[in-house]
Amino acid sequence: MIAEIQVAPRPADPTAVPYPHVDAAIAVIKASGLVSEVVAMGTTLEGTPDEIWSVLRAAHEAVLADGAASVISHIKVAGAAGDRGPRIADLVTKHRP
């Protein structure tokens, strides 16, 4: 299974930038040990359904734990019967130099 998450935090201080809160979500994803790729507008991760759902929730909650006033997480999930795909590499390898 793969999923993509984009967190959109609202900092407690309206003049603050949101990026440190985004970094908190990315840190949770990286610490999970799952295959992941950070891109400009989100992070894609790959694993079993149980792993993916757990990490998505933890990433969302990490933004709030980091002090954001609120967060909206935009999530896309793709899976197949029997946990047989797709994988990140299956979808992007042909588009890379």
C-alpha positions in Angstrom: 0.0 0.0 0.0 1.1 3.6 -0.6 -0.2 6.8 0.8 0.6 10.5 0.4 0.1 13.0 3.1 0.3 16.8 3.0 -0.2 18.5 6.4 -1.5 22.0 6.4 -0.9 23.4 9.9 -2.1 26.7 11.3 0.5 28.0 13.7 -0.7 29.2 17.1 1.1 32.5 16.3 -0.5 33.9 13.1 2.8 35.6 12.1 4.8 32.3 12.4 5.7 30.1 9.4 4.2 26.7 9.3 7.2 24.8 8.2 8.5 23.6 11.6 5.2 21.9 12.2 5.5 20.2 8.8 9.0 19.1 9.8 7.5 17.4 12.9 5.2 15.3 10.7 8.0 14.4 8.4 10.2 13.4 11.4 7.4 10.9 12.5 7.3 9.4 9.0 11.1 9.1 8.8 11.3 7.5 12.2 8.7 4.9 11.2 11.3 3.1 9.1 8.8 2.9 6.2 10.0 3.6 2.7 9.1 7.3 2.1 9.8 10.2 -0.2 9.5 13.9 0.7 8.6 16.1 -2.2 7.6 19.8 -2.4 3.9 19.3 -1.7 3.7 16.2 0.5 5.3 12.9 1.5 4.6 9.5 0.0 5.1 6.4 2.1 4.8 2.7 1.5 4.0 -0.2 3.8 1.3 -2.5 5.0 -2.2 -1.0 5.6 -1.8 -1.2 9.4 1.6 0.5 9.2 0.4 3.2 6.8 -2.7 4.1 8.8 -0.8 4.2 12.0 1.9 6.5 10.6 -0.6 8.8 8.9 -2.4 9.4 12.2 0.9 9.9 14.1 2.1 12.4 11.5 -1.2 14.4 11.8 -1.0 14.3 15.6 2.7 15.3 15.6 1.7 18.7 14.0 -0.6 19.4 17.0 1.9 18.1 19.5 4.4 20.5 18.0 2.2 23.4 18.9 0.1 24.1 15.9 -3.3 25.6 16.6 -4.9 23.2 14.1 -4.0 21.1 11.1 -5.7 19.7 8.0 -4.1 16.6 6.6 -4.8 15.9 2.9 -4.4 12.1 2.4 -4.4 9.9 -0.7 -4.2 6.1 -0.3 -3.7 3.4 -2.9 -3.8 -0.3 -2.1 -4.5 -3.7 -3.7 -5.9 -7.0 -2.5 -3.5 -8.9 -0.4 -1.1 -6.0 0.2 0.5 -6.6 -3.2 1.1 -3.0 -4.3 1.4 -0.6 -5.7 4.9 0.4 -4.5 6.4 3.9 -4.9 9.0 2.6 -7.3 6.3 1.0 -9.5 4.8 4.4 -10.1 7.7 6.8 -10.4 10.8 4.9 -11.7 10.1 5.4 -15.4 9.8 9.2 -14.9 13.2 9.6 -13.2 16.3 10.4 -15.1 
